Amino acid sequence: MEVLSSRILLRPADPERSRRFYRDVLGLAVYREFGPPDDPGLVFFLGPGFLEVSGHGAGRAGSSPMLWLQVRDVRAEHRRLAAAGVRVTREPRPEPWGLVEMWIEDPDGVRIVLVEVPDDHVLRRDPRS
């Protein structure tokens, strides 16, 4: 299978609340908007992928799906998001595998891990050298 493009789809219980969260609180840039102007679907840039928030879901997402977002400075994001009232379920901390992670939730309970890759981590080193 050759994947040409991909995106994560969320069907939130309250689409407007989720659009505001991803656009205004997290600050994700909008790739495109579609559908009716009073209840649009939004597709956000998510690094090299996309996140679509559209339609209506049955409520709390619970354990699925989850988002993994790499950021430059997890602690700065923690300060910013906590000040904005975002539910932080786990404060930033170094993991045994070398990444710095923090966990938050969107308004429907979708778990989001924010990850910082330290300068000395293997993901930043070229294994060919």
N, C-alpha and C positions, 0 to 999 in steps of 0.2 A: 504494500500500500504506500503510495506517495501522497503525503499530506501537503497540500498547497497553501492552506490557511487554516486557522483554528480560532475558536473563541469559547469562553465559558459562558453558559447561559444561566441567568438567575431569573426566577419568576417570583418576585416578592409579594408578600401579603399586602403591602402598601407601596405601590410603585413610586409615588411622588416622594415619600419619605426616603426610599432607597436611592432614587435619582439624586436627591439633595445630599445624602450621605456620601456617595461615591464622587459626585461632581464638586460639591462645596466643602465638605469636611475633609475627605481624603485628598481632594484636589486633582483627581484624574482628568486628563484632557479628553474631550469628546471627539471621537473619530467621525461618527455620523449620527444623525437623528432620523427617525422614520415613523410612519404612522400618523395618527391624528394629532394636530397641534395641541389639543387639550390633554392628551394622555400619550405622549410620544414614547417610543422605544429609544433607548440611547445605547450606543456602542462606544465604549471607552478604550483608549489606548492602554495597554497593560504590558509595558516593556515591548518585546517583539510580538506579543499576542494581543488579544482583545477580550473585553468583558462586556457582554450584552445584558442590560437590565430592561426587561420588557414583559408585558402581560401581567397576569395575576396568578399568584400561587395560593396554596391552601393555608399557609401560615409558617410557623417556625421551621427553619430548615434543619435545625438540629445538627446531626453529625455529618451531613453531606449537603452540598459540596464544601470544599475548603479552598481558600486562595493562598498562594505563596507569592509574596511580593518582595523582591530585593530592593532595598533602599540604600542610600549612601551613609546615613547616620541614624541608626535605630533610636539612640537616646534623644536626639533632637526631635524625631517624630513622636516619641513617647511624650515629651513635654508639650508639643503642639496639640496632639490628639487628646491627651488628658485634659488640657485646658479647654478644648472644644466639647468636652463631655462624652467622648467616646468611651465605651465600656472596654477597659483594659482587663483582660483575664489573666495575663501573666506579664510582669514587668520585664524589661530587657535584661538578658543575662547570657554569658558565654555558655555554649554547649560543648559537650565532650568532643564533638566532631569539628570544633573550631569556629563555628558561625556564632554570631550574636543574634538571638531571636527574642521577639516579643509577640504576644498574642492579643488580638482585639476581636470584637464581634461587630457585625453590621446590625442594623435595626431588626432584622429577622433572625438573628442568632447565627448567621453564617460566620464560621471561624476564619480569621485572616491572620496568617503569620507574617510578620515583617522581619526580614532577614538582612543583616549587614555582613558582608564578606570582608574580614580584616585584611589589611595589606599583606600580611605574611601567610595567608591561607593558600592551600594548594590550588584552589580555583583561580587564584591570581597568578600562579606560576606557570610558565610554559614547560610542559613535561618533555618537550623535544630538545630542550637545551641542557 
